[in-house]
Amino acid sequence: MKTRKLGQNGPDVSAIALGCMSFAGFYGETDRDEAFATLDAARDAGITFLDTSDMYGKGLSETLIGEWQKDRGHRFQIATKGGIVIGAPRGTADNSREYLREHLEGSLERLGVDSVELYYVHRREFPRPIEEVTETLESFQQEGLIGAFGYSEISPAALRRASSVAPVGAVQNEYSLWTRQPDLGLIQACKDLGTTFVPFSPLGRGMFGDSDLDPARFRDIDFRKNNPRFMEPNFSANMEHVRALRAFAHDRGWTTAAVAIAWTLQQGDHLVPIPGTRNAAHLMEWADADEIIFTESDRAALNQIMPVGWAHGDRYSDAQIVGIERYC
């Protein structure tokens, strides 16, 4: 696995990381054995970097990672997040020093570590100046609790405000072949400021795979159940593009998932995508995506199959987008 630098001053992390949200059952039933098998596969594939959060299963994802590390005697580089008020209405955030410290300490305990390589504010508390929050995060860094800090789902303007206080190690936003908003300033701002950009959901929440999804089988708690892109008529329209992407990948001997992740990697050397899965076999479908190099002909074909703005439906419903910092 190739490596890329996390923020301005390192450390080096695997070019592809593993998102661990699905360990907590966001997209379907999972269990400890399945999570452990997936972490085994990630280690064996050369993945060194995991992404989780205190809110994924109310700490379940972090707990599973901590138990795996203790059982296997292996330490991943870890990013986790805090700042969302668990159990409160969607979009409720608390970025106070007291709240973030309490939740960071809880994350460290569940993970079984003294520090993490990266700590994100998961959602901004908008009335609180981001400069104040950055000072809080910088103090955690100075204490040795975190190696670097970052923000999730923020705007380029917010990143520049935060960076005026201290270097921001990473920003993560949704970015993929069907979600291109970060191209409108955020990826560029990260590059200018020496901030790593971390695309989440680079596989389109499961769309960019080698088999069709069936929204009728989504459980009621599945995030995609009420997501516009997975509802008709949008879903069927989107599948036409996905099947064309599948044909492109298979003609070249690649999996669809590997092509989707390779595309994100090739949008800049400061990008570290975090595809998520709870299944070891699915992980192996894209673990070697860093080896794919597109030709000019490949890029032209991809732009024709999935031109900017091709996706039918918004990436979030009105209820789901609460708490996201919008721009442009």
Backbone bond lengths (Angstrom), bond angles and torsions (degrees), N, CA, C in turn:
res aa  C-N    CA-C-N  psi(-1)  N-CA   C-N-CA  omega(-1)  CA-C   N-CA-C  phi
1 M - - - 1.458 - - 1.518 109.97 -
2 K 1.323 116.87 127.73 1.460 120.50 175.06 1.529 109.36 -67.13
3 T 1.320 116.16 164.50 1.459 120.46 179.89 1.521 110.44 -123.64
4 R 1.326 114.65 159.73 1.460 122.20 174.67 1.519 108.30 -140.26
5 K 1.330 115.74 156.74 1.456 120.42 -175.98 1.522 110.49 -82.71
6 L 1.327 115.95 139.95 1.453 122.29 177.06 1.528 108.09 -95.78
7 G 1.328 116.31 105.14 1.451 120.39 -177.87 1.516 112.03 74.65
8 Q 1.331 115.72 -169.62 1.467 120.61 -174.97 1.521 113.04 -70.58
9 N 1.320 116.22 -33.85 1.464 120.41 -168.46 1.523 113.99 -116.95
10 G 1.315 117.59 24.37 1.457 120.31 177.37 1.507 111.34 81.67
11 P 1.311 118.34 -174.24 1.465 127.86 4.14 1.524 112.06 -78.48
12 D 1.333 115.84 172.75 1.456 120.26 170.66 1.525 108.64 -75.85
13 V 1.334 115.84 137.83 1.465 122.13 177.14 1.524 107.96 -129.28
14 S 1.313 116.49 163.81 1.461 119.54 177.73 1.525 110.12 -60.32
15 A 1.324 116.19 141.44 1.464 121.17 -176.69 1.520 112.00 -60.35
16 I 1.322 116.79 -28.80 1.459 122.65 174.01 1.516 107.33 -117.06
17 A 1.308 116.96 127.60 1.459 121.77 177.46 1.529 108.84 -104.95
18 L 1.315 116.57 176.88 1.464 121.76 178.96 1.515 109.43 -115.58
19 G 1.329 116.20 121.02 1.455 121.39 173.04 1.519 109.89 -82.52
20 C 1.337 116.41 131.53 1.470 120.99 -170.99 1.530 113.32 -111.66
21 M 1.322 118.01 21.25 1.457 120.30 178.57 1.523 111.96 -63.58
22 S 1.334 116.45 -38.48 1.461 119.19 -175.25 1.521 112.88 -71.54
23 F 1.341 118.22 -11.52 1.461 119.67 173.09 1.531 110.65 -61.21
24 A 1.318 116.22 -21.91 1.468 120.99 -176.84 1.522 112.60 -97.53
25 G 1.345 117.60 9.87 1.459 120.31 172.58 1.512 116.42 85.45
26 F 1.333 118.21 21.00 1.464 119.73 -178.38 1.525 112.36 -65.05
27 Y 1.339 117.28 -30.13 1.459 120.02 -176.44 1.526 113.34 -116.94
28 G 1.310 117.38 3.93 1.454 120.11 179.98 1.510 110.62 156.98
29 E 1.318 115.14 169.28 1.458 120.66 -177.13 1.537 110.87 -61.69
30 T 1.306 115.53 142.37 1.458 121.12 175.22 1.518 108.35 -145.24
31 D 1.308 116.57 170.61 1.459 119.11 178.45 1.521 109.29 -149.76
32 R 1.316 115.83 175.36 1.459 121.75 -175.01 1.527 111.65 -61.38
33 D 1.319 117.37 -43.80 1.456 120.03 -177.71 1.525 111.15 -63.02
34 E 1.327 116.33 -41.00 1.462 120.07 -179.55 1.531 110.36 -67.01
35 A 1.334 116.80 -42.12 1.460 120.32 177.73 1.527 110.65 -62.36
36 F 1.330 116.89 -42.91 1.466 120.43 179.63 1.527 110.79 -63.36
37 A 1.324 117.46 -41.40 1.459 120.31 179.34 1.525 111.09 -63.57
38 T 1.331 116.37 -36.81 1.463 120.31 178.66 1.521 110.90 -67.89
39 L 1.326 116.94 -41.76 1.462 120.27 177.16 1.526 111.32 -66.14
40 D 1.326 117.65 -36.33 1.471 121.08 174.01 1.533 110.11 -58.48
41 A 1.342 115.46 -46.22 1.462 120.38 -178.31 1.522 111.22 -65.41
42 A 1.327 116.52 -37.70 1.462 120.16 178.43 1.529 110.60 -63.44
43 R 1.316 116.24 -47.08 1.471 120.39 177.16 1.517 111.38 -57.21
44 D 1.324 115.92 -47.06 1.463 120.79 -176.22 1.527 111.85 -67.76
45 A 1.337 117.37 -25.35 1.462 121.45 179.74 1.522 112.33 -84.87
46 G 1.331 117.28 -3.56 1.450 120.23 179.56 1.512 114.06 90.66
47 I 1.334 117.06 9.49 1.463 120.05 175.43 1.526 107.98 -75.15
48 T 1.315 116.18 127.92 1.463 120.34 -178.45 1.523 113.23 -110.77
49 F 1.339 117.75 -10.29 1.457 121.62 -165.88 1.528 109.65 -124.38
50 L 1.339 116.42 127.27 1.457 122.83 178.25 1.529 110.08 -114.47
51 D 1.328 115.50 150.03 1.468 121.31 176.27 1.519 108.84 -124.65
52 T 1.345 116.25 126.04 1.460 120.84 -179.73 1.528 109.18 -143.68
53 S 1.329 117.14 -166.66 1.461 122.16 -179.06 1.518 109.17 -163.40
54 D 1.340 115.02 155.09 1.466 118.73 177.12 1.521 112.11 -68.49
55 M 1.334 117.49 -20.27 1.462 119.37 -176.94 1.526 113.02 -90.85
56 Y 1.320 119.06 -6.73 1.465 120.62 179.23 1.525 108.88 -74.83
57 G 1.332 114.56 99.64 1.455 120.07 -176.96 1.513 112.41 69.17
58 K 1.347 116.89 28.95 1.478 121.96 -178.22 1.530 110.78 52.54
59 G 1.326 114.53 46.51 1.459 120.68 178.04 1.511 114.97 96.98
60 L 1.339 118.54 -4.50 1.464 120.88 -176.30 1.526 111.79 -62.34
61 S 1.338 117.26 -44.47 1.462 119.77 -179.24 1.528 110.52 -59.50
62 E 1.323 117.05 -45.97 1.463 120.37 178.64 1.530 111.08 -62.10
63 T 1.327 116.38 -41.32 1.463 120.24 -179.50 1.522 111.38 -61.57
64 L 1.324 116.82 -43.48 1.462 120.40 179.44 1.522 111.23 -63.66
65 I 1.323 117.05 -40.89 1.463 120.07 177.80 1.529 110.29 -63.14
66 G 1.332 115.81 -44.65 1.460 119.80 178.97 1.514 112.41 -61.24
67 E 1.334 116.71 -42.40 1.460 120.08 -179.98 1.527 111.08 -67.29
68 W 1.341 116.52 -39.00 1.466 119.89 178.72 1.517 110.04 -63.45
69 Q 1.325 117.38 -45.56 1.463 120.02 -178.27 1.532 111.31 -61.83
70 K 1.318 116.07 -39.89 1.461 119.48 178.58 1.520 110.81 -66.95
71 D 1.336 116.48 -42.17 1.462 120.89 -177.77 1.525 111.99 -69.17
72 R 1.338 116.36 -39.74 1.465 120.12 -173.98 1.525 113.05 -92.39
73 G 1.326 117.69 -14.17 1.456 120.25 -177.65 1.513 113.11 67.13
74 H 1.329 116.12 31.73 1.467 121.67 -178.02 1.518 108.47 -128.08
75 R 1.312 116.61 137.89 1.466 121.56 -178.32 1.519 110.50 -112.84
76 F 1.336 116.66 118.34 1.452 121.61 170.81 1.523 109.84 -82.48
77 Q 1.323 116.90 158.69 1.456 121.56 162.77 1.529 106.45 -77.97
78 I 1.321 117.27 136.80 1.456 120.00 -168.67 1.521 111.14 -130.33
79 A 1.328 114.99 135.63 1.463 122.78 165.72 1.515 107.62 -112.55
80 T 1.314 116.75 131.69 1.462 119.73 171.94 1.523 108.69 -133.25
81 K 1.319 116.05 175.14 1.461 120.85 -170.53 1.518 110.58 -138.29
82 G 1.325 115.33 156.31 1.453 122.33 173.58 1.518 109.14 -151.55
83 G 1.306 115.44 174.60 1.461 119.51 177.29 1.503 114.48 115.92
84 I 1.348 118.42 -16.82 1.462 121.61 172.81 1.520 107.87 -88.23
85 V 1.328 116.41 133.81 1.464 120.41 179.83 1.526 108.07 -80.59
86 I 1.316 115.78 108.41 1.459 121.97 -175.25 1.525 109.98 -70.17
87 G 1.334 115.92 129.68 1.456 121.37 179.92 1.507 114.08 91.16
88 A 1.331 117.57 -10.30 1.470 121.41 178.21 1.524 109.09 -88.59
89 P 1.342 118.32 169.09 1.467 120.24 176.52 1.521 111.55 -54.68
90 R 1.325 116.19 146.72 1.455 121.68 -176.68 1.529 110.16 -53.16
91 G 1.310 115.32 136.53 1.452 120.63 178.21 1.511 114.28 93.37
92 T 1.335 118.12 -4.69 1.459 120.77 179.26 1.524 109.33 -77.94
93 A 1.335 115.52 123.24 1.460 120.32 -177.44 1.521 109.86 -128.41
94 D 1.325 114.72 149.98 1.454 122.23 175.12 1.532 107.11 -134.88
95 N 1.314 116.29 108.99 1.464 121.47 -179.12 1.517 112.14 -105.91
96 S 1.328 117.10 20.09 1.455 119.77 178.61 1.523 110.17 -66.97
97 R 1.319 115.56 155.55 1.463 120.86 179.09 1.532 110.74 -57.15
98 E 1.338 116.38 -42.77 1.459 120.70 -176.23 1.526 111.08 -65.67
99 Y 1.335 116.61 -43.16 1.468 120.16 -178.18 1.527 110.65 -67.87
100 L 1.330 116.69 -46.75 1.461 119.71 -178.43 1.522 111.42 -63.55
101 R 1.341 117.16 -40.28 1.458 119.18 178.73 1.530 111.12 -62.78
102 E 1.327 116.20 -46.55 1.464 120.00 -179.55 1.520 111.03 -57.99
103 H 1.320 116.27 -43.54 1.463 119.37 -176.05 1.522 112.14 -78.01
104 L 1.320 117.74 -32.59 1.455 119.58 173.44 1.526 110.22 -63.23
105 E 1.305 117.42 -45.17 1.465 120.27 179.42 1.524 110.96 -62.53
106 G 1.334 117.47 -37.76 1.455 120.37 176.17 1.523 111.71 -64.20
107 S 1.342 116.11 -40.22 1.461 119.62 178.08 1.518 111.17 -63.29
108 L 1.326 117.03 -44.88 1.461 120.42 -179.58 1.529 110.80 -60.84
109 E 1.319 116.08 -39.94 1.474 119.48 179.45 1.519 111.15 -64.56
110 R 1.329 117.40 -45.00 1.467 119.84 -179.36 1.528 110.87 -66.53
111 L 1.322 117.05 -37.11 1.462 120.92 -179.71 1.522 112.06 -76.13
112 G 1.321 116.76 -17.33 1.460 120.76 -179.81 1.511 113.26 71.92
113 V 1.349 116.82 35.00 1.466 121.02 -178.50 1.525 109.12 -131.83
114 D 1.319 115.85 163.53 1.460 121.42 177.87 1.524 111.95 -90.11
115 S 1.335 116.04 -20.21 1.462 120.57 -179.87 1.519 109.05 -157.69
116 V 1.328 115.84 160.94 1.463 121.44 174.14 1.522 108.71 -120.49
117 E 1.326 115.01 154.81 1.463 120.04 -178.27 1.523 112.63 -69.01
118 L 1.344 116.47 -27.95 1.464 119.96 -175.94 1.517 109.32 -151.31
119 Y 1.321 116.13 135.52 1.462 121.43 176.91 1.522 108.89 -128.88
120 Y 1.334 115.93 123.59 1.462 122.11 -179.36 1.525 111.67 -103.07
121 V 1.314 115.86 147.60 1.456 120.88 157.96 1.529 106.15 -80.57
122 H 1.325 115.82 116.51 1.461 121.35 -170.71 1.530 111.92 -70.32
123 R 1.316 116.38 -39.63 1.460 121.71 174.08 1.526 108.19 -144.75
124 R 1.313 115.66 141.86 1.454 120.56 179.27 1.523 111.25 -73.10
125 E 1.316 115.05 142.55 1.461 122.39 165.65 1.529 104.85 -91.74
126 F 1.327 116.25 98.36 1.463 120.20 -165.50 1.530 115.24 -59.38
127 P 1.337 120.37 -36.46 1.472 117.83 178.93 1.532 113.36 -66.00
128 R 1.306 117.84 -19.62 1.464 120.99 -177.44 1.530 109.04 -90.40
129 P 1.317 119.24 124.50 1.469 121.10 -178.26 1.523 111.83 -56.86
130 I 1.316 116.17 134.75 1.462 119.88 -178.99 1.522 111.08 -65.48
131 E 1.333 117.58 -24.36 1.453 120.35 175.91 1.542 111.00 -63.32
132 E 1.341 116.26 -40.02 1.470 120.46 177.58 1.527 110.70 -64.25
133 V 1.339 116.13 -42.73 1.460 120.67 -179.33 1.529 110.18 -64.58
134 T 1.320 116.11 -39.62 1.457 120.26 178.85 1.528 111.10 -63.24
135 E 1.318 117.40 -38.63 1.468 120.34 175.45 1.524 111.19 -60.86
136 T 1.336 116.67 -40.09 1.465 120.48 176.52 1.522 111.17 -61.60
137 L 1.321 116.09 -47.87 1.459 120.06 -178.64 1.527 111.17 -64.70
138 E 1.317 116.72 -38.34 1.456 119.91 178.54 1.533 110.51 -63.56
139 S 1.342 116.76 -35.60 1.475 119.13 178.37 1.528 110.95 -66.59
140 F 1.347 118.13 -36.60 1.467 120.59 175.63 1.534 110.19 -63.26
141 Q 1.328 114.92 -38.44 1.460 120.38 178.33 1.526 110.52 -63.75
142 Q 1.313 116.67 -43.62 1.459 120.89 -179.29 1.528 111.79 -65.99
143 E 1.335 116.48 -28.69 1.468 120.86 177.05 1.523 112.61 -76.39
144 G 1.325 116.90 -12.64 1.456 120.30 -178.35 1.514 114.24 86.78
145 L 1.343 117.18 10.75 1.466 120.34 178.77 1.522 112.12 -77.76
146 I 1.323 116.24 -27.61 1.466 121.61 -179.30 1.520 108.84 -137.64
147 G 1.329 115.32 149.11 1.451 118.80 177.25 1.510 112.59 -82.19
148 A 1.329 116.24 -40.33 1.452 123.12 178.90 1.519 107.40 -147.58
149 F 1.334 116.19 169.16 1.463 119.44 178.01 1.524 109.86 -133.83
150 G 1.321 114.40 161.81 1.452 119.28 -178.49 1.510 111.56 -157.54
151 Y 1.324 114.70 -173.65 1.461 122.60 -179.02 1.527 109.12 -136.13
152 S 1.327 115.48 151.84 1.463 121.89 176.98 1.522 109.72 -114.43
153 E 1.333 115.55 136.52 1.463 123.08 175.17 1.531 112.67 56.85
154 I 1.346 115.95 51.20 1.456 119.70 175.20 1.526 110.17 -113.64
155 S 1.324 115.65 171.24 1.458 122.43 -177.91 1.527 110.81 -94.01
156 P 1.337 117.32 163.64 1.465 119.49 174.68 1.530 112.48 -58.51
157 A 1.337 117.26 -38.25 1.460 120.25 -179.91 1.523 111.03 -64.09
158 A 1.342 117.16 -42.02 1.462 120.82 178.22 1.522 110.77 -64.34
159 L 1.331 117.17 -39.86 1.460 120.38 178.23 1.526 110.28 -61.15
160 R 1.306 117.45 -42.59 1.464 119.88 -179.05 1.532 110.80 -66.67
161 R 1.320 117.41 -36.90 1.470 120.17 176.29 1.529 110.63 -63.58
162 A 1.336 116.50 -46.02 1.460 119.97 179.80 1.521 110.99 -63.20
163 S 1.328 116.43 -40.87 1.466 120.81 -177.03 1.519 112.60 -69.68
164 S 1.322 117.34 -16.86 1.464 119.79 175.87 1.530 111.02 -71.17
165 V 1.342 116.95 -16.96 1.464 122.54 179.36 1.523 111.11 -94.71
166 A 1.342 116.07 -46.78 1.471 121.38 -178.22 1.526 108.60 -162.42
167 P 1.329 118.08 154.82 1.461 120.36 179.91 1.532 111.83 -60.30
168 V 1.315 116.33 130.50 1.468 122.70 177.42 1.526 107.54 -93.45
169 G 1.318 116.39 122.92 1.453 120.53 -175.36 1.514 114.08 -69.58
170 A 1.343 116.34 -40.63 1.467 119.03 -174.73 1.520 110.29 -156.81
171 V 1.307 114.57 152.30 1.466 122.94 170.30 1.518 106.79 -129.81
172 Q 1.332 116.39 133.09 1.455 118.30 174.58 1.519 110.60 -118.43
173 N 1.312 114.62 133.07 1.465 123.65 174.88 1.522 107.51 -141.23
174 E 1.312 116.29 160.59 1.457 119.14 175.10 1.524 108.90 -65.54
175 Y 1.341 115.59 134.48 1.464 120.70 -179.98 1.517 108.18 -159.30
176 S 1.330 115.76 128.87 1.459 120.07 -177.28 1.520 108.37 -168.79
177 L 1.320 115.10 -175.34 1.462 120.20 177.50 1.522 112.82 -62.06
178 W 1.335 118.43 -17.54 1.470 117.96 177.27 1.530 113.50 -116.52
179 T 1.322 118.38 3.43 1.468 121.68 176.74 1.519 107.87 -133.80
180 R 1.339 116.81 102.71 1.459 121.43 -170.60 1.533 114.15 -112.09
181 Q 1.319 119.08 5.28 1.459 119.52 -174.54 1.532 113.55 -52.38
182 P 1.354 120.36 -39.00 1.466 118.84 -180.00 1.523 114.26 -57.22
183 D 1.349 117.66 -19.47 1.465 119.34 175.64 1.528 111.68 -65.45
184 L 1.328 117.17 -17.16 1.465 121.10 -177.84 1.528 111.26 -90.15
185 G 1.320 116.54 43.64 1.451 120.34 171.78 1.508 116.51 124.70
186 L 1.324 119.22 -30.66 1.462 119.41 -172.83 1.529 112.52 -75.09
187 I 1.319 116.96 -45.63 1.466 119.45 179.02 1.530 109.84 -62.49
188 Q 1.324 116.05 -38.65 1.455 120.18 179.07 1.524 111.36 -66.95
189 A 1.349 116.90 -42.45 1.466 120.45 179.09 1.523 110.73 -63.07
190 C 1.327 116.91 -41.19 1.467 120.39 177.41 1.527 110.55 -59.60
191 K 1.316 116.59 -44.75 1.465 120.60 179.94 1.523 110.34 -61.16
192 D 1.321 116.65 -45.01 1.464 121.05 -178.48 1.524 112.08 -61.91
193 L 1.340 116.18 -35.41 1.460 121.38 -171.70 1.524 113.91 -97.48
194 G 1.326 117.33 0.14 1.458 119.93 -178.20 1.510 113.63 73.55
195 T 1.339 116.12 26.49 1.466 122.86 -179.33 1.527 109.47 -100.22
196 T 1.309 117.74 132.01 1.462 120.79 175.48 1.524 109.53 -71.25
197 F 1.322 116.43 134.64 1.469 120.53 174.92 1.519 108.29 -100.35
198 V 1.327 116.28 127.48 1.461 122.93 -173.74 1.528 109.14 -115.29
199 P 1.337 118.10 100.46 1.461 120.61 178.07 1.527 111.02 -73.56
200 F 1.349 116.10 122.43 1.463 117.35 170.24 1.522 109.32 -99.93
201 S 1.312 115.48 159.66 1.477 123.59 -174.51 1.531 112.20 54.13
202 P 1.328 119.06 45.92 1.465 119.31 178.15 1.527 112.72 -68.17
203 L 1.341 116.38 -12.75 1.471 120.45 177.76 1.527 111.94 -99.95
204 G 1.338 116.66 18.18 1.464 119.27 175.44 1.514 112.85 61.79
205 R 1.339 116.73 37.30 1.471 122.30 -179.73 1.530 111.48 54.39
206 G 1.344 114.30 40.11 1.458 120.16 175.67 1.513 114.99 98.20
207 M 1.331 117.97 -6.78 1.464 120.30 -178.48 1.518 112.64 -67.66
208 F 1.351 116.67 -37.33 1.454 119.85 -172.50 1.523 110.75 -90.22
209 G 1.316 114.97 64.54 1.447 122.77 178.00 1.513 110.74 -124.44
210 D 1.327 116.40 179.65 1.460 121.05 -176.45 1.523 113.56 -88.34
211 S 1.319 117.50 -0.46 1.466 120.43 175.54 1.513 109.35 -136.28
212 D 1.334 115.93 153.59 1.461 121.60 -177.01 1.525 111.30 -71.02
213 L 1.323 115.82 142.02 1.454 121.17 167.62 1.520 109.42 -79.47
214 D 1.327 116.46 159.20 1.460 122.26 175.69 1.522 108.30 -127.38
215 P 1.341 117.76 95.26 1.466 119.96 -177.44 1.519 113.62 -56.84
216 A 1.330 117.83 -24.66 1.457 120.07 179.26 1.530 111.49 -64.75
217 R 1.323 117.02 -19.30 1.457 120.86 -179.02 1.530 112.71 -98.00
218 F 1.333 117.39 0.02 1.462 119.34 177.37 1.525 109.23 -64.89
219 R 1.328 115.95 137.34 1.464 120.08 175.10 1.525 109.94 -71.73
220 D 1.313 116.12 161.24 1.463 120.17 -178.30 1.522 112.17 -59.76
221 I 1.352 117.73 -32.07 1.457 120.06 -178.15 1.531 112.35 -87.33
222 D 1.335 117.49 -2.42 1.463 121.09 178.94 1.525 108.85 -65.87
223 F 1.338 116.48 127.78 1.457 122.34 -179.42 1.526 112.06 -52.86
224 R 1.340 116.72 -33.25 1.455 121.12 -173.81 1.529 113.36 -78.67
225 K 1.324 116.41 -13.25 1.466 120.57 -174.93 1.520 112.24 -54.87
226 N 1.343 116.22 -40.43 1.462 120.83 -177.39 1.525 112.11 -115.63
227 N 1.331 115.40 22.71 1.456 120.00 179.02 1.523 109.60 -88.62
228 P 1.339 118.38 131.05 1.465 120.81 -173.79 1.523 114.53 -54.94
229 R 1.300 119.13 -33.62 1.464 120.22 -175.72 1.527 113.04 -73.76
230 F 1.322 115.39 -16.37 1.472 120.14 -179.78 1.526 112.23 -104.86
231 M 1.326 116.90 7.88 1.459 122.11 -179.99 1.525 109.20 -109.13
232 E 1.319 115.70 147.67 1.464 119.78 -179.80 1.538 110.85 -75.50
233 P 1.340 115.73 148.76 1.476 128.63 3.02 1.527 114.17 -84.08
234 N 1.339 117.07 1.33 1.461 119.60 -175.49 1.526 112.69 -61.17
235 F 1.347 116.65 -42.39 1.457 119.68 -174.17 1.529 111.51 -59.65
236 S 1.323 117.24 -47.64 1.468 120.05 -178.70 1.528 111.08 -63.79
237 A 1.325 116.72 -39.09 1.467 119.84 177.74 1.524 110.94 -64.40
238 N 1.320 116.86 -39.79 1.458 120.35 179.16 1.522 111.87 -67.70
239 M 1.319 116.26 -35.34 1.463 119.65 -178.62 1.527 112.03 -64.24
240 E 1.304 118.43 -27.76 1.472 120.17 177.14 1.527 110.23 -60.69
241 H 1.312 116.57 -42.47 1.466 120.63 178.21 1.527 110.91 -69.95
242 V 1.328 116.64 -39.94 1.463 120.03 -178.99 1.522 110.77 -63.55
243 R 1.313 117.47 -40.83 1.468 119.74 179.36 1.527 110.92 -65.77
244 A 1.322 117.29 -34.61 1.467 119.96 175.69 1.528 110.40 -66.87
245 L 1.329 117.25 -38.50 1.462 120.94 176.19 1.526 110.33 -63.78
246 R 1.315 116.56 -40.17 1.459 121.73 178.78 1.533 110.61 -60.04
247 A 1.311 116.17 -44.86 1.466 120.42 179.90 1.532 110.48 -63.78
248 F 1.331 116.51 -41.99 1.470 120.92 176.35 1.526 110.46 -56.52
249 A 1.336 116.83 -47.93 1.466 121.35 -178.15 1.521 111.54 -64.36
250 H 1.305 116.69 -47.90 1.462 120.45 -174.58 1.521 111.33 -67.54
251 D 1.345 117.79 -33.21 1.464 120.83 176.92 1.520 111.88 -61.28
252 R 1.338 116.22 -23.40 1.459 121.06 -177.19 1.524 112.31 -106.75
253 G 1.324 116.70 5.01 1.457 120.80 177.64 1.520 114.35 79.17
254 W 1.322 116.83 22.91 1.454 122.10 -179.51 1.525 110.16 -113.79
255 T 1.314 116.51 158.62 1.465 118.77 170.31 1.524 108.88 -82.67
256 T 1.325 115.51 157.39 1.462 120.53 179.12 1.529 110.65 -62.54
257 A 1.332 116.17 -41.80 1.460 120.57 -179.20 1.525 111.13 -63.13
258 A 1.333 117.31 -41.20 1.460 120.22 -179.85 1.521 111.17 -64.06
259 V 1.324 116.65 -38.35 1.474 119.92 177.68 1.525 110.50 -63.36
260 A 1.328 116.71 -43.75 1.464 120.20 -178.35 1.522 111.46 -62.78
261 I 1.312 117.19 -40.93 1.468 120.26 179.80 1.524 110.90 -73.49
262 A 1.338 117.06 -39.81 1.465 119.78 176.74 1.526 110.70 -58.41
263 W 1.332 116.41 -36.83 1.476 119.62 178.72 1.523 110.24 -60.68
264 T 1.331 117.91 -44.28 1.464 119.22 -179.95 1.530 110.35 -65.49
265 L 1.320 117.39 -41.52 1.467 120.40 -179.17 1.520 111.54 -59.85
266 Q 1.328 116.39 -34.09 1.453 120.25 -175.07 1.523 113.75 -89.19
267 Q 1.330 116.59 9.70 1.473 120.38 173.84 1.522 111.72 -89.12
268 G 1.326 118.26 -2.68 1.459 121.98 177.59 1.503 110.58 162.16
269 D 1.340 115.96 146.54 1.461 118.66 -177.86 1.523 112.84 -79.21
270 H 1.331 116.42 1.12 1.469 119.87 176.93 1.523 111.41 -104.37
271 L 1.341 118.01 14.61 1.457 122.31 178.33 1.525 110.52 -99.94
272 V 1.350 116.06 135.34 1.465 122.85 175.38 1.524 107.31 -130.61
273 P 1.335 118.32 94.08 1.467 120.60 -178.09 1.515 112.28 -69.83
274 I 1.348 115.27 152.22 1.467 120.80 -179.10 1.535 110.36 -125.67
275 P 1.339 117.98 68.11 1.461 118.91 175.02 1.523 110.41 -57.41
276 G 1.310 116.28 142.32 1.454 120.31 -179.39 1.522 111.95 -111.01
277 T 1.305 115.81 143.50 1.464 121.10 172.81 1.522 108.45 -159.90
278 R 1.306 115.90 157.04 1.466 121.63 172.08 1.516 110.54 -112.73
279 N 1.342 116.15 10.09 1.458 121.93 -171.08 1.528 110.08 -124.94
280 A 1.324 116.90 122.65 1.466 121.01 -177.13 1.525 111.93 -62.02
281 A 1.339 117.21 -39.20 1.467 120.14 -179.87 1.522 110.67 -63.73
282 H 1.326 117.28 -40.31 1.464 120.22 178.40 1.529 110.46 -64.93
283 L 1.334 116.89 -38.39 1.460 119.73 179.05 1.531 110.46 -59.63
284 M 1.318 117.09 -39.58 1.455 119.91 -177.45 1.525 112.45 -69.65
285 E 1.331 117.39 -13.93 1.465 120.47 177.16 1.526 112.01 -71.46
286 W 1.341 117.21 -21.54 1.460 119.17 -176.75 1.529 114.35 -130.54
287 A 1.315 118.38 2.75 1.467 121.33 -174.16 1.530 113.01 -63.11
288 D 1.334 117.94 -22.91 1.464 119.98 -179.76 1.529 112.11 -104.47
289 A 1.318 117.48 21.04 1.469 120.80 -177.63 1.519 112.14 -62.66
290 D 1.335 117.48 -23.96 1.464 119.73 179.63 1.521 112.00 -68.86
291 E 1.345 117.49 -12.08 1.467 121.18 179.34 1.526 112.14 -86.96
292 I 1.324 117.95 -13.48 1.465 121.61 -178.05 1.529 109.76 -80.22
293 I 1.308 116.06 129.94 1.461 121.88 174.18 1.528 108.10 -124.27
294 F 1.305 117.26 119.61 1.455 121.43 -178.78 1.528 111.02 -78.79
295 T 1.316 115.30 142.24 1.461 120.97 170.30 1.529 108.82 -84.46
296 E 1.308 116.32 170.80 1.472 119.91 175.29 1.518 110.16 -59.99
297 S 1.320 116.89 -36.82 1.465 120.88 177.70 1.520 111.32 -65.11
298 D 1.323 116.51 -40.56 1.463 120.49 177.10 1.527 110.87 -60.88
299 R 1.333 115.49 -46.60 1.464 119.15 -178.36 1.518 111.45 -63.43
300 A 1.315 116.62 -38.46 1.462 120.00 178.13 1.527 110.19 -64.19
301 A 1.335 116.49 -41.41 1.461 120.10 179.12 1.527 111.06 -64.30
302 L 1.340 116.94 -42.67 1.467 120.21 178.69 1.524 111.43 -62.77
303 N 1.327 116.25 -40.18 1.459 119.54 178.96 1.526 112.14 -65.68
304 Q 1.306 116.39 -27.89 1.461 119.95 177.08 1.526 110.96 -78.54
305 I 1.332 116.83 -39.21 1.464 120.86 -179.76 1.524 110.96 -70.63
306 M 1.322 116.21 -42.23 1.460 121.35 -176.26 1.520 110.39 -132.56
307 P 1.342 116.63 71.55 1.465 119.13 179.28 1.525 110.55 -67.39
308 V 1.310 115.60 158.51 1.466 120.06 179.82 1.528 109.66 -53.65
309 G 1.328 115.63 129.51 1.464 120.64 178.35 1.514 115.26 84.84
310 W 1.340 117.88 14.00 1.461 119.80 -175.35 1.525 114.16 -72.04
311 A 1.309 117.46 -25.98 1.471 120.11 -170.93 1.527 111.57 -67.13
312 H 1.331 115.55 139.46 1.461 123.04 176.25 1.525 108.92 -92.25
313 G 1.321 116.87 123.63 1.456 121.40 -179.51 1.519 112.08 95.68
314 D 1.337 116.04 151.91 1.454 121.55 179.07 1.528 109.94 -74.20
315 R 1.339 117.00 159.95 1.466 120.24 -179.83 1.520 111.69 -74.58
316 Y 1.313 118.39 -19.52 1.454 123.65 176.28 1.523 109.13 -134.79
317 S 1.328 116.08 151.11 1.460 120.06 167.91 1.525 108.36 -76.91
318 D 1.332 116.84 171.60 1.467 119.90 178.44 1.526 110.81 -60.24
319 A 1.330 117.18 -35.48 1.469 120.30 179.35 1.522 111.52 -72.77
320 Q 1.340 117.30 -36.26 1.459 121.20 -175.98 1.528 113.13 -75.41
321 I 1.325 117.11 -25.14 1.460 119.88 -173.62 1.512 113.14 -83.69
322 V 1.328 117.47 -4.18 1.460 121.01 179.05 1.532 109.82 -58.76
323 G 1.324 117.08 129.79 1.460 121.39 178.49 1.514 114.03 94.20
324 I 1.342 117.70 -9.77 1.459 121.52 178.46 1.514 108.82 -82.99
325 E 1.327 117.61 135.93 1.459 119.96 176.03 1.523 109.85 -82.30
326 R 1.324 115.52 115.07 1.471 120.54 -177.87 1.523 110.75 -93.35
327 Y 1.309 116.00 152.24 1.450 121.55 175.41 1.520 108.68 -152.98
328 C 1.325 117.35 168.55 1.460 123.42 -176.61 1.519 110.45 61.02
